[in-house]
Amino acid sequence: MTERRLRRQQAIGILLVAALILLIALLRADRGMLFPPGWWRW
């Protein structure tokens, strides 16, 4: 296995773990926290 391929696999693995953590955090978050009243108005 080349060093380039190993680094690519490590980067993909880190991104997958980060995406999984983000997904779990979004699913557990309260809807009012994600979209507070008036969130579309700046």
VENZI-V740015 format. One record per residue. RES is the residue in one letter. SS is DSSP state (A for helix, B for strand, O for the rest). OMEGA is omega in degrees with one decimal (999 if undefined). D_CENTER is the distance of its C-alpha to the mean C-alpha in whole Angstrom. Layout:
BEGIN
RES;SS;OMEGA;D_CENTER
RES;SS;OMEGA;D_CENTER
END
This chain:
BEGIN
M;O;-178.1;28
T;O;-179.2;28
E;A;-179.6;26
R;A;-179.9;24
R;A;178.9;23
L;A;178.8;22
R;A;178.6;20
R;A;179.0;18
Q;A;177.8;18
Q;A;179.8;16
A;A;178.6;14
I;A;178.7;13
G;A;178.7;12
I;A;178.6;10
L;A;178.7;8
L;A;178.5;8
V;A;179.1;8
A;A;179.4;5
A;A;178.7;3
L;A;177.9;6
I;A;178.9;6
L;A;-179.7;3
L;A;178.8;6
I;A;179.4;9
A;A;179.6;8
L;A;-179.5;9
L;A;-178.8;11
R;A;-175.4;13
A;O;176.5;13
D;O;-178.3;17
R;A;178.9;17
G;A;178.3;20
M;A;-179.7;17
L;A;-178.0;15
F;O;178.8;18
P;O;179.5;21
P;O;178.7;24
G;O;-176.4;25
W;O;-178.4;21
W;O;179.4;22
R;O;179.4;25
W;O;999;25
END
